[in-house]
Amino acid sequence: MEHNLNQGLLDKLTKVCICKGIPRSSIKAAIKNGANTIEAVQKATGAGSGSCGGKRCTSKIQELLIQQKAGE
């Protein structure tokens, strides 16, 4: 229980898309709700639409997609 609470808090505080301030929790929620590609996650969350054009967050989104697929 405590681990889940800590992980949830970290997910809310950890920014995947720094330009737009989008937390890991939002990316995970989009993936859980069916976004199964980088483009779908970006469309659902707005990640990748900041000033860097997704250069910073695309690889992080890909890692989260891989983790989600591995967990299924």
C-alpha positions in Angstrom: 0.0 0.0 0.0 2.7 2.5 1.0 4.7 1.7 -2.2 1.7 2.4 -4.3 1.1 5.7 -2.5 4.7 6.7 -2.9 4.7 5.7 -6.6 1.5 7.7 -7.2 2.9 10.7 -5.6 6.1 10.4 -7.6 4.1 10.0 -10.8 2.3 13.3 -10.1 5.5 15.2 -9.3 7.7 13.8 -12.1 7.3 15.8 -15.3 7.7 13.8 -18.5 7.1 16.8 -20.8 9.1 19.6 -19.2 8.0 22.2 -21.8 4.3 21.7 -21.0 4.6 20.5 -17.4 2.8 17.2 -18.1 3.4 14.7 -15.2 4.0 11.0 -15.6 0.6 10.3 -14.0 -1.1 12.0 -17.0 0.9 9.9 -19.5 0.2 6.7 -17.6 -3.5 7.6 -17.5 -3.6 8.2 -21.2 -1.9 4.8 -21.8 -4.3 3.1 -19.5 -7.2 4.7 -21.4 -6.1 3.2 -24.7 -3.4 5.4 -26.1 -1.0 2.8 -27.4 1.4 4.8 -29.6 3.6 7.8 -29.0 1.3 9.9 -31.2 -1.8 8.8 -29.4 -0.3 9.7 -26.0 0.8 13.1 -27.3 -2.6 13.8 -28.7 -4.3 12.8 -25.5 -2.0 14.7 -23.2 -0.5 17.6 -25.2 3.0 16.2 -24.6 5.4 16.9 -27.4 3.7 20.1 -28.4 6.1 22.4 -26.4 9.0 24.4 -27.6 11.3 21.5 -28.0 8.9 19.6 -30.3 9.0 16.4 -28.3 12.7 16.0 -28.3 12.9 15.7 -24.5 9.7 13.6 -23.8 9.3 11.3 -26.8 11.8 8.7 -25.5 10.2 8.9 -22.0 6.8 8.3 -23.4 8.2 5.3 -25.4 9.7 3.8 -22.2 6.3 4.1 -20.4 4.5 2.4 -23.3 7.0 -0.4 -23.2 6.6 -0.8 -19.5 2.9 -0.9 -19.8 3.0 -3.6 -22.5 5.5 -5.6 -20.4 3.1 -5.4 -17.4 0.1 -6.7 -19.4 
